[in-house]
Amino acid sequence: MIRRRFSILWSGLLTLVLGFTVLWTLFPIYWMLSTSLKENLDVFKLPPDLWPLHPTLINYFNLSNGITPIWTFFINSVITSLGTVVIAVALATFAGYALSRLRFRFRKSILIGVLVTQMFPLVVLLIPLYLFYVRSHLLNTYFGLILAYTSFTLPFGIWMIKGFVDTVPVEIEEAAMVDGCTRLQAMRQIVFPLIIPGVVATAVFAFLDAWNNLLFPLTLVNDVTMKTLPPGMILAFGGEFKHDWGGMMAASTIVTIPVIIGFVLIQRYLVEGLTGGAVKG
């Protein structure tokens, strides 16, 4: 009897904690949507209304009037983020495979060196990177932004892919090579299909890092038409004497929808990728 009461009490406590966690996680999204439906005066109202008393779509209509180039910022973010994903995943796959399977001098030193690059704060790299971009004429270019994003994303991606390649038994690959496959063919036909969840997880990490990055486009892009969403939204909706929170929240709601849809479509691979590398086969 006591054991049953303890089980009921534990289940209730667990449900309460999970419910609070879900509420805590979803409340910022709800507040973003609620603020986007308020008029400007209602946004600054104290105490704030949890639900807009006079809901309006004026903030969404203002986005389509062409004054705020939000769609230009959105397209720039999509191009640079997807470019970063393609380059970072390709390089991380080959580098992670080589560091996992091949034996050569300084392999461990290279692995540690790749990890050490993640210990430097991003702001430390900005000044030398800016000077390099000025001399290389890479400012205000898609390739320049993709290169900067990739330099910061690639080390983590290499370690992630290496961990997944380690979980694939080398005997399977050796059997394919005995049957006539080259190492590259064995990698493409045997190893790569088995580490797809890890590749997807690495791609998601690279996309999020590029999509949310503020410092690189803020420093390396001076042309307004080349701005990505993070600095572009600050430029469009914020300022010393201007805070258009309604417009910013409306833009945030619109640009969040395709990202959420994409995550829903690949969530199965993402969960497998985040958990599969934890166990070595």
ZAGU-987223 format. One line per 3 residues: number of its first residue (from 1); their letters; for each residue y, x, z of N, C-alpha, C. Coordinates in steps of 0.001 Angstrom, whole numbers, plus 500000, padded with zeros to 6 digits. Atoms other than C-alpha are relative to their C-alpha. Layout:
<gutis>
NUM = A = Y:X:Z:Y:X:Z:Y:X:Z; ...
</gutis>
This chain:
<gutis>
1 = MIR = 498786:500836:500000:500000:500000:500000:501263:500869:500000; 498845:499099:499910:502385:502779:500966:500149:500773:498696; 499963:499257:501262:501402:504664:497843:500583:499148:498879
4 = RRF = 499468:500890:501033:502182:501613:495674:501508:499822:500156; 498549:500142:499772:505594:501149:497299:500732:501262:499569; 499363:498738:500403:506339:504824:496759:500083:500093:498482
7 = SIL = 499998:499967:501465:505343:504467:493082:501088:499098:499427; 498951:500923:500462:507629:501422:492637:501386:500583:500249; 498702:499400:499671:510480:503203:494403:500322:501150:499052
10 = WSG = 499789:498865:500904:509998:506310:492243:500343:499519:498594; 499712:500544:501334:509924:504235:489029:501408:499434:499931; 498639:500546:499971:513116:502417:490054:501046:501085:499995
13 = LLT = 499053:498886:499954:514859:505681:490894:500085:500715:498653; 500022:499345:501310:513750:507221:487595:500734:499172:498953; 499300:500889:500937:514981:504173:485655:501506:500060:500215
16 = LVL = 498569:499920:499682:518324:504352:487462:500613:501286:499460; 499478:498708:500470:518747:508051:486624:500072:500025:498474; 499997:500024:501464:517763:507551:482980:501090:499082:499450
19 = GFT = 498945:500911:500431:520095:504560:482653:501375:500617:500142; 498704:499329:499801:522985:506548:484113:500206:501096:498960; 499896:498933:500996:522207:509448:481749:500354:499440:498617
22 = VLW = 499706:500629:501298:522198:507161:478699:501447:499510:499968; 498623:500489:499931:525464:505531:479844:500995:501149:499906; 499134:498825:499994:527044:508938:480472:500091:500609:498596
25 = TLF = 500034:499392:501334:525972:510146:476994:500711:499136:498964; 499467:500890:501025:527025:507076:475008:501448:499573:500250; 498652:500488:499698:530304:506339:476804:501086:500659:499142
28 = PIY = 498961:499417:500891:532395:508912:474806:499999:499379:498608; 500059:500629:501326:531131:507340:471554:500608:498599:500053; 499414:501335:499851:531997:503865:472836:501521:500090:500120
31 = WML = 498548:499874:499790:535441:505052:473939:500704:500374:498704; 499440:499655:501308:536044:506607:470507:500139:498750:499133; 499962:501217:500807:535171:503328:468790:501024:499013:500552
34 = STS = 499050:500930:499387:537195:501271:471290:501448:500403:499735; 498634:499508:500239:540292:503468:470917:500424:499820:498548; 499659:500153:501422:540095:503282:467117:500393:498569:499659
37 = LKE = 499679:501415:500255:540428:499472:467376:501228:499535:500769; 498811:500371:499220:543532:499538:469603:501272:500334:499249; 498685:499645:500503:547203:499508:468686:500522:501206:500778
40 = NLD = 499524:498755:499388:549186:502645:469518:500505:499796:501421; 499482:500237:498649:550915:501095:472542:498858:499768:500990; 501137:500268:499116:547585:499905:473966:499209:501261:500326
43 = VFK = 500739:498755:499757:546107:503413:473637:500534:500715:501233; 499388:499284:498880:548584:504790:476205:500185:499110:501228; 499843:500937:498904:548321:501784:478527:499293:500495:501249
46 = LPP = 500591:499627:498719:547667:502486:482226:499989:498799:500941; 501320:499413:500253:545187:501560:483515:499488:499576:498630; 500451:500327:501373:543395:501620:480153:499046:498813:499981
49 = DLW = 500938:501118:500191:541503:498596:478829:498677:500544:499475; 501311:499541:500469:537781:499192:478472:499687:499441:498622; 500214:500621:501308:537731:496796:475506:501354:499601:499436
52 = PLH = 498668:500344:500547:540703:496314:473103:500277:498497:500092; 499652:501424:499838:542443:493026:474042:500472:499401:498678; 499539:500460:501317:543991:492797:470555:499431:500946:498936
55 = PTL = 500623:499061:500958:541507:494547:468217:500643:499937:498626; 499378:499892:501313:542977:495749:464952:499344:501112:499194; 500551:498973:500895:541813:497753:461935:501105:500827:499348
58 = INY = 498863:499321:500614:545271:499190:461242:499785:501507:499910; 500249:498549:500042:544126:502717:462110:499082:500378:498848; 500902:499727:501128:541347:502495:459506:500732:499818:498672
61 = FNL = 499231:500196:501237:543714:501091:456841:500960:501161:499754; 499072:498875:500165:546172:503931:457508:499304:501231:499422; 500733:498847:500542:543427:506420:456648:499869:499934:498485
64 = SNG = 500203:500159:501440:543134:504961:453142:501302:499955:499223; 498738:500083:500728:546859:505021:452306:500385:501303:499318; 499757:498745:500707:546675:508631:451118:500937:500952:500707
67 = ITP = 499075:499111:499286:549223:510004:453609:499229:501069:500760; 500847:499054:499271:546536:511592:455742:498825:500409:499114; 501086:499573:500921:544189:513705:453543:498682:500191:500731
70 = IWT = 501210:499860:499186:541234:513010:455809:498769:500209:499135; 501174:499856:500862:538801:512733:452891:499939:501393:499382; 499997:498602:500455:539893:516155:451608:499398:500907:501066
73 = FFI = 500579:499210:498903:539120:517608:455032:498491:499751:500096; 501425:500356:499901:535789:515763:455040:499188:500706:498906; 500717:499342:501107:534760:517100:451610:499920:501512:500239
76 = NSV = 500021:498560:499699:535761:520634:452635:498954:500321:501061; 500994:499765:498950:533623:520348:455774:498589:499875:499460; 501343:500189:500565:530645:519035:453805:499600:501207:499150
79 = ITS = 500314:498867:500885:530849:521835:451204:499701:501262:500801; 500192:498756:499242:531229:524663:453720:498788:499914:500934; 501150:500137:499093:528616:523258:456141:498683:500091:499245
82 = LGT = 501237:499943:500779:525961:522696:453470:499796:501396:499391; 500116:498627:500501:526720:526098:451942:499496:500943:501075; 500473:499179:498881:526245:527692:455351:498522:499757:500277
85 = VVI = 501409:500327:499749:522941:525856:455820:499097:500687:498974; 500844:499416:501056:521562:527036:452461:499874:501510:500168; 500030:498530:499917:522541:530701:452879:499359:500459:501316
88 = AVA = 500522:499563:498695:521755:530968:456620:498495:499765:500108; 501438:500292:499906:518342:529294:456347:499201:500932:499099; 500723:499110:500914:517314:531375:453315:499904:501410:500580
91 = LAT = 500012:498645:499445:518339:534677:454923:499192:500061:501292; 500727:500003:498726:516937:533724:458340:498491:499893:499774; 501439:500139:500273:513580:532735:456815:499391:501337:499587
94 = FAG = 500536:498714:500442:513068:536040:455026:500088:501050:501113; 499850:499001:498943:514437:538136:457904:499051:499717:501166; 500910:500350:498907:512455:536235:460553:498559:500293:499654
97 = YAL = 501371:499699:500435:509267:536569:458514:499755:501515:500030; 500172:498542:500033:509797:540313:457996:499901:500581:501409; 500030:499474:498635:510501:540947:461684:498763:499546:500761
100 = SRL = 501208:500477:499330:507445:538932:462681:498740:500647:499449; 501243:499563:500621:504857:540198:460190:499950:501499:499689; 500017:498616:500450:505890:543655:459001:500206:500942:501175
103 = RFR = 499852:498975:498971:505653:546790:461117:500715:501195:499384; 499220:498883:500529:508332:549399:460466:500827:500586:501135; 499240:499302:498961:510474:551852:462385:501265:499218:500354
106 = FRK = 498788:500644:499463:513306:550504:464555:499935:498471:499929; 500107:501469:500072:511941:546944:464295:500519:499354:501290; 499545:500559:498730:512477:546280:468013:501498:500221:500198
109 = SIL = 498558:499730:499864:515898:547930:467894:500814:499021:499159; 499304:500975:500854:516897:545657:465015:500011:498622:500654; 500071:501299:499324:515700:542610:466942:501010:499915:501139
112 = IGV = 499044:499991:498880:517721:543599:469998:501434:500019:499462; 498663:499941:500593:520716:544460:467803:500466:498650:499486; 499655:501338:500478:520600:541017:466193:500387:499094:501162
115 = LVT = 499709:500836:498834:520552:539422:469643:501321:500388:500656; 498767:499523:499356:523413:541584:470946:501237:499434:499299; 498834:500527:500720:525735:540276:468207:500416:498618:500497
118 = QMF = 499668:501329:499466:525553:536840:469858:500761:500074:501320; 499359:499869:498694:527020:538245:473081:501508:500173:499892; 498558:499817:500169:530472:538895:471594:500686:498642:499870
121 = PLV = 499242:501253:500178:533005:536065:472026:500559:499907:498581; 499544:500217:501370:534119:534540:468750:501413:500529:499773; 498600:499590:500178:537791:535337:469349:500133:501501:499819
124 = VLL = 499935:498544:500154:537006:539072:469531:499888:500398:498530; 500248:499667:501404:535914:539003:465885:501110:499537:499062; 499050:500656:500903:538883:537044:464544:500983:500972:499342
127 = IPL = 498981:499108:500555:541475:539818:464121:499409:500954:498953; 500574:499151:501070:539219:542361:462319:499505:499189:498820; 500468:500834:501110:537733:539526:460288:501158:499540:499128
130 = YLF = 498833:500441:500764:541184:538287:459274:500527:501133:499110; 499525:498857:500783:542262:541785:458165:499062:500286:498832; 500977:499793:501084:539039:542175:456169:500156:498945:498908
133 = YVR = 499854:501084:500978:539590:538790:454508:501276:500163:499174; 498756:499785:500741:543183:539668:453577:499795:501026:498902; 500226:498943:500991:542084:542859:451826:498975:499586:498948
136 = SHL = 501044:500417:500946:539109:541123:450198:500370:498737:499240; 499531:501229:500661:541138:538081:449038:499043:498832:500229; 500927:501085:499657:538770:535706:450828:500665:498881:500804
139 = LNT = 499311:501068:499273:541423:533674:452650:500092:498755:499110; 499859:501291:500707:541582:529966:451701:498940:499813:498916; 501095:500190:500962:538223:530046:449894:498785:499413:500724
142 = YFG = 501240:500528:499435:534991:528148:450420:499043:501126:500369; 500943:498913:499752:532975:531342:450135:500375:500778:501257; 499566:499293:498800:535079:533016:452828:499586:499268:501270
145 = LIL = 500398:500769:498825:534461:530187:455294:498481:500023:500179; 501466:499996:499905:530746:530043:454461:499503:501349:500516; 500390:498662:499550:530485:533807:454957:500267:500163:501498
148 = AYT = 499674:499890:498569:532208:533590:458349:499039:499168:500852; 500950:500841:499255:530042:530683:459524:498617:500649:500051; 501353:499420:500075:526867:532428:458342:499872:501220:500907
151 = SFT = 500064:498791:499158:527729:535660:460172:499771:499653:501455; 500171:500380:498592:527798:533781:463456:498733:499184:500212; 501195:500852:499882:524831:531481:462744:498704:500760:499765
154 = LPF = 501212:499323:500449:522385:533930:461201:499183:500651:501128; 500832:499356:498963:521337:535940:464322:499108:499021:500753; 500821:500993:499287:520190:532853:466225:498918:499439:499082
157 = GIW = 500984:500520:500947:518464:531545:463080:498842:500967:499790; 501066:498999:500177:516548:534819:462641:499030:499954:501175; 500879:500055:498819:515234:534688:466201:499197:498705:500023
160 = MIK = 500692:501290:499997:514336:531027:465819:498850:499985:498987; 501036:499981:501028:512414:531484:462549:498896:500980:500386; 501017:499021:499579:510670:534594:463913:499047:499382:501020
163 = GFV = 500859:500645:498999:509407:532573:466876:498997:499050:499366; 500920:500936:500657:507897:529972:464548:498965:500745:499155; 500972:499232:500789:506287:532570:462248:498953:500616:500933
166 = DTV = 500952:499441:499033:504707:534140:465353:498901:499008:500368; 500992:501007:499618:502914:530846:466043:498954:499766:498916; 500963:500188:501098:501161:530906:462633:498970:501134:500062
169 = PVE = 501009:498928:499938:497837:532802:462891:500033:500868:498752; 499917:499074:501126:497990:535906:460727:498729:499973:499164; 501277:500042:500739:494306:535381:459776:500075:499040:498807
172 = IEE = 499866:500948:501117:495256:532371:457608:500692:500661:498814; 499252:499310:501054:497734:534464:455669:499149:501099:499362; 500859:498934:500527:495267:537354:455335:498901:499419:499103
175 = AAM = 501025:500644:500829:492610:534954:453979:500569:499629:498632; 499366:500329:501286:495052:533778:451301:500203:501243:499157; 499786:498753:500741:495819:537384:450356:498680:500563:499489
178 = VDG = 501321:499593:500485:492084:538147:450123:499613:499200:498761; 500309:500854:501157:491815:535221:447679:500886:500282:498796; 499217:499603:501158:494400:536857:445449:501492:499746:500083
181 = CTR = 498559:500251:499871:497798:535731:446732:500729:501290:500359; 499141:498913:499540:500587:538262:447021:500604:499590:501337; 499391:500345:498713:502472:538463:450312:501053:498921:499849
184 = LQA = 498963:501005:500222:505330:536463:448837:499385:498622:499745; 500670:501277:500256:502942:533779:447557:499382:499441:501286; 500578:500451:498732:501167:533635:450928:501084:499447:500925
187 = MRQ = 498890:500491:499175:504511:533247:452641:500462:498616:499521; 499484:501256:500554:505616:530462:450286:498994:498856:500107; 501002:501063:500068:502315:528551:450094:499292:499737:501334
190 = IVF = 500737:500153:498750:500838:529125:453578:500932:499907:501208; 499178:499910:498796:503462:530116:456136:501130:498975:499988; 498810:500864:500036:506492:528166:454962:499696:498526:500294
193 = PLI = 500275:501410:499652:504837:524686:455013:499713:499791:501485; 500345:500143:498583:503656:525361:458591:501213:500143:500919; 498822:499798:499144:507121:526306:459870:501167:499115:499572
196 = IPG = 498916:500887:500449:509079:523486:458221:500789:499395:501172; 499190:500507:498875:509994:521902:461606:500982:501038:500540; 499093:498951:499535:511465:525261:462670:501131:500242:499033
199 = VVA = 498954:499823:501012:513349:525599:459397:501021:498865:500096; 499089:501140:499865:514780:522093:459842:500869:500150:501244; 499219:499807:498772:515823:522867:463431:501069:501070:499796
202 = TAV = 499021:498950:500290:517521:526059:462226:501118:499471:499101; 498991:500582:500886:519271:524122:459461:500955:499090:500769; 499147:500879:499201:520538:521549:461959:500965:500811:500863
205 = FAF = 499128:499140:499189:521850:524297:464238:501120:500590:499141; 498991:499404:500878:523618:525981:461301:501032:498963:499568; 499072:501055:500431:525113:522675:460131:500973:499632:501121
208 = LDA = 499131:500379:498882:526431:521744:463584:500997:501100:500324; 499101:498888:499698:527868:525213:464153:501144:500061:498996; 498955:499976:501020:529731:525083:460843:500865:498747:500049
211 = WNN = 499277:501279:500005:530714:521401:461119:501026:499934:501129; 499124:500101:498831:532273:521794:464595:500899:501209:500188; 499243:498769:499787:533776:525260:464151:501495:499767:499772
214 = LLF = 498541:500174:500077:537519:525275:464800:500721:501311:499724; 499238:498758:500054:538570:528923:465126:500002:500639:498611; 500053:499364:501320:537374:530232:461743:500910:499300:498981
217 = PLT = 499092:500634:500984:539070:527579:459532:501453:499992:500458; 498627:499971:499499:542131:527607:461808:500662:501345:499712; 499452:498654:500190:542535:531389:461321:499948:500448:498542
220 = LVN = 500248:499452:501333:541150:532045:457852:500478:499091:498873; 499531:500942:501023:542651:529030:456034:501443:499611:500310; 498587:500376:499859:546401:528559:455560:500370:498812:499109
223 = DVT = 499733:501089:500938:546283:526088:452662:499489:498676:500590; 500382:501290:499400:546283:522468:453919:498853:499353:499237; 501048:500646:500803:544078:521337:451044:498627:500645:500194
226 = MKT = 501282:499332:499750:541357:523799:452157:499556:499859:501448; 500354:500159:498587:541342:522763:455826:498727:499165:500131; 501159:500828:499672:538114:521408:457293:500394:498974:501061
229 = LPP = 499668:501114:499097:537899:518457:459666:500604:500423:501353; 499435:499696:498671:538470:520149:463090:501475:500399:499970; 498567:499682:500017:541802:521885:462240:500811:498947:499249
232 = GMI = 499277:501006:500764:542721:519180:459732:500388:498794:500834; 499696:501161:499162:542515:516386:462280:501072:500324:501026; 498926:499592:499080:544641:518358:464735:501330:499998:499271
235 = LAF = 498767:499933:500796:547189:518923:461975:500507:498608:499643; 499601:501323:500488:547165:515281:460850:500397:499051:501134; 499792:501005:498951:547088:513430:464160:500622:500556:501273
238 = GGE = 499441:499427:498776:548420:515862:466757:501219:500841:499701; 498808:499184:500161:551573:517838:467305:500775:500021:501298; 499215:499870:498761:554257:518721:469817:500580:498668:500444
241 = FKH = 499391:501291:499653:555840:515249:469640:499225:498837:499377; 500766:501055:500647:553025:513269:468005:498552:500046:500489; 501402:500101:499595:549677:512073:469337:499466:498653:499512
244 = DWG = 500547:501227:500571:548081:509475:467068:498513:499912:500346; 501391:500043:499542:544926:508944:469122:499212:498919:499257; 500695:501064:500724:544093:505695:467333:499517:500473:498637
247 = GMM = 500381:499471:501296:544118:507380:463916:498928:501065:500107; 501001:498955:499827:542175:510365:465207:498637:499421:500327; 501278:500615:499649:539503:508138:466741:499407:499220:498824
250 = AAS = 500506:500694:501186:539259:506044:463555:499380:500997:499019; 500555:498967:500886:538775:509211:461479:498707:500573:500572; 501213:499461:499365:536249:510516:464006:498829:499046:499840
253 = TIV = 501074:500989:500160:534275:507273:463804:499416:500040:498594; 500473:500008:501390:534100:507391:460013:499179:501250:499687; 500711:498761:500355:533048:511051:459763:498758:500193:500851
256 = TIP = 501197:499878:499165:530489:510610:462550:498823:499230:499408; 501073:500869:500510:528539:507892:460730:499013:500744:499101; 500995:499292:500829:526990:510099:457956:499200:501034:500764
259 = VII = 500734:499013:499196:526078:512752:460526:498899:499318:500810; 501006:500730:499226:524288:510174:462701:498853:499549:499096; 501045:500435:500937:522434:508783:459663:499097:501180:499623
262 = GFV = 500793:498822:500337:521337:512296:458695:499069:500408:501120; 500832:499610:498861:520056:513028:462204:498858:499012:500204; 501066:500997:499867:518114:509760:462308:498896:500262:498983
265 = LIQ = 500980:499768:501055:516417:510649:459014:499122:501226:500280; 500773:498769:499796:515322:514121:460174:499591:500196:501444; 500260:499814:498574:514767:513465:463882:498561:500428:500281
268 = RYL = 501388:499625:499762:510979:513809:463576:499812:501509:499844; 500101:498559:500203:511278:517328:462155:500771:500749:501078; 499171:499322:499017:514003:518178:464654:499274:500109:501333
271 = VEG = 500728:499965:498729:511894:517234:467711:498836:500976:499920; 501111:499066:500165:508879:519121:466351:500511:501442:499979; 499454:498656:500103:511082:522114:465606:500463:500547:501328
274 = LTG = 499475:499534:498722:512648:522263:469053:498901:500225:501021; 501087:499860:499027:509290:522017:470853:498849:500844:499478; 501158:499304:500552:506797:523605:468450:500019:501493:500237
277 = GAV = 499930:498560:499816:508037:527165:468882:499785:500451:501413; 500159:499624:498604:507531:527030:472619:498590:500495:500297; 501385:499626:499752:503745:527554:472315:499525:500903:498879
280 = KG = 500499:499068:501007:502236:530504:470543:498541:499712:499737; 501373:500328:500342:499047:529649:468634:499110:501217:499904
</gutis>
